[in-house]
Amino acid sequence: GIGHFFASHLIATPRAGGAYREAVVGTPRLINPILAVSDVDRDLTRLIYSGLLKYNSQGELVGDLAEKYDIEQDGLKIRFTLRDSLSWHDSEPITSDDLIFTIEAIKNPAWRSPLWRSFQNITAEKIDERAITITAEAFISELPHLFTFGILPKHIWEQSDPKSASLAVWNLKPIGSGPYKFDSLAKTYDGTLNLYRLSRNNQYYNHAPYLS
């Protein structure tokens, strides 16, 4: 009958809107992909920042900001090429300078990045505005998997003193390129952060999230 016809021919499609609220253990402090240590900080960086690569729902390594990556010289070198027309949450363009800046920051001991040790024998070189090459001094089997960390915007962080980077306001009010962007925060009377609100990034390269 008519009911069966509609049931077999209608297709459910997602609808944009709504909100999701979650209680977390701990207080956000370093929402920065190269400084984050706590679970709550790492979880937020994954929503706010994008890496060159990421894992899909099947656990496979796929491009994120990188449109493609090519492994060369028997695994010692990788060439990353950015997607076209990428932008930060403040609408500034993402370029290879941001990639180089982030990798150099990780390698700089003054930043005290927990990723530091994995990048000491790796160098990054700019090819053009959309491409860089990564070279390892010796073969590293997991080399491509190292590049799932979020990329920092050079124009935001380049004026910060690496020795005091953990104190910068951008750790709580970050500018990233991920599917969600910082919206607002609230603190209790004693200064404890008790509410952190994100909103949809409508400029996200891979279709803005449906959740507002």
N, C-alpha and C positions, 0 to 999 in steps of 0.2 A: 504494500500500500504506500500512501504518501509518506508516512513516517519512516518506513524502511528506505525509501528513495532518498530522503533528506539525510538520514543517518549514514548512508553509504556514499553520498556525494559531497557532504559538507567537509571542509578542511579547517581545523583549528589553527589559528595564527596568533602569534604573540602580540600583546598590546602594551604600548609604552605607558609607564606611570608607576605609581605605588612607591612604597618605602620599605626598607628592611632595617630592623634594629637588632643589634646583637650586644650582649654583655661580654666584656673581655676581662681577662685576668691581667692586672698591671695597668700602668699609665703610659700612654704614648709619650715618647721623649725624643727619639732619634728616627724620625720617619725619613730616612735617607738610605738609599740602597747600598752605599758603600760603608755606612757606619752602623746600620741596624744590627742589634744583637738579640733583643727580646722577641718573643713570638708575636706580640701585638704590633711592634714596629715593623717586623718583617712582613706580616700579613697586610698592613696598610701600604707598605712600599709596593707590593705586588699589584695593588689596585690603582695606585697613583702614578707609578713609573712603568716604562716599557724598557725591555732589554733588546739587544740585537737579535737574540733567539729566545724561544720559550718552549715549554712542553705542552703538547696538545692533550686532549682528554684520554688519548691512548698511551700517553707517556712518551710520545715520539718528539724528537727535537725538530722544531720548525721555525721559520722566520718570524720575527716580531717586527722591530723597526727595519731589520734587514730584509730586503726583497729577495736576496739570494746570497749564498756564501759558497766559495769555491776553495777546496783544500788542494794545496800544491806542495811540491818538493817533498813527496813521501810523508806528508802529514806535518811538516815543520812550519808551513805557512798557510794562512787563511786569508782570502780576500773577501771582505764584506762590502756589499753594495746596498745602500739605503733605498727604501721606497721613495717615490717621488712626492714632493709637496707635503712632507711631514711638518707638524708644528707642535710647539709646547702649549701648555694650558694658557699662557699669556699671549698666544698667537705668533710668537717669534718662530722663525724657521729652525728646524733641526738640521744640522750639517755634520760633516765628518769632524769638524773642530770640537764638537761636543763629545764625540767618541774618544778622540785623542785626549781631551782634557780629563775625562772620567778615568781612563786607564792610567794616565800619569798621576792622578790624585791617589788612586789605589796603591800605586808603586811608591808614593812618597811617604816615608815613615812618619812624617809630621802629622799626617791625617789620622794615623792610628786605625786604619781600616782592618777589620778582621779578614779581609780578602788578600791582604798584603803578601803573605807568603806564597800564594799560588801564582803571583804575577811577577816575581822577581827576575825570572829568566825569559820574560816576554817583552818584545818591543812592538810599538805601533807606529805606523808611518802613513801619512796622508797621501792619497793619490789625487783626489779632486774633492769637490764639495760633497759628493755622495759616496765616496769609496775610500777605504783604508785597507792596509795589509797588516796582518799580525804575524810576527815571526818568533818562534820558540828556539832557544839555543840547543835544545835536545828534544827528542820525540816525547810527546805527552799524549797518551792514548785518549784521555778525556778532554783534549784541548778545545774542541767546539763547545763542549758542555760548560766550560768556564764562562761563556758569554751570555748567560741568562740573567746576570745582574742588571739592575736598572741603570739607565744612562742619566747623568746629571746635566742640566743646562749650564753651559759655560758662562753665558752672559749674566746669570744669577750668582754663580759661585766664584768667579775668577777674582773678585775683589776681597774675598774672605781670607783671613789669615789661617792657613792649614792648622796651626797649633791650637786655634780656638774655634775650629769649624764645628765642634760638637755643641757650641753655645749659640750658633747662628739661629736667627728667627726662622729661617727657611727649613729647619728641621721639624718645626711644628706647623708651619704654613707653607708647605712645599709647592713648587712649580714642577710638574712632571709632564708626561705625555701619554699616560695610561688611560684606561676606559673611564676612570673616575678622577675628579679633581677636588682639591680642598675647597670646602664651602665656609665652614665656621667652626668655632670651638667655644666651650663654656667652662668656666672654672668656679669652684666653690669659694666661699669667703676666705679660706686660708690659702688659696692659690692652686689647689689641686685640680687638675684637668678632669672633668667628669662627663663631658659630652664632646664628641668629635663627629662632625657632619661632612659627608661627601656628596657631590652632585654629579650628574651625568656629564661626560665630556662629549659634547656634540660634534667636536672636530676630530674625534678618534678615527684613525685610518680604516679600522675594520668594523665599521658600523657601530654607532653609539649604543651603549647598553639599553635594554628595554626598561630596566629599573631606574626610576628617577633618582 
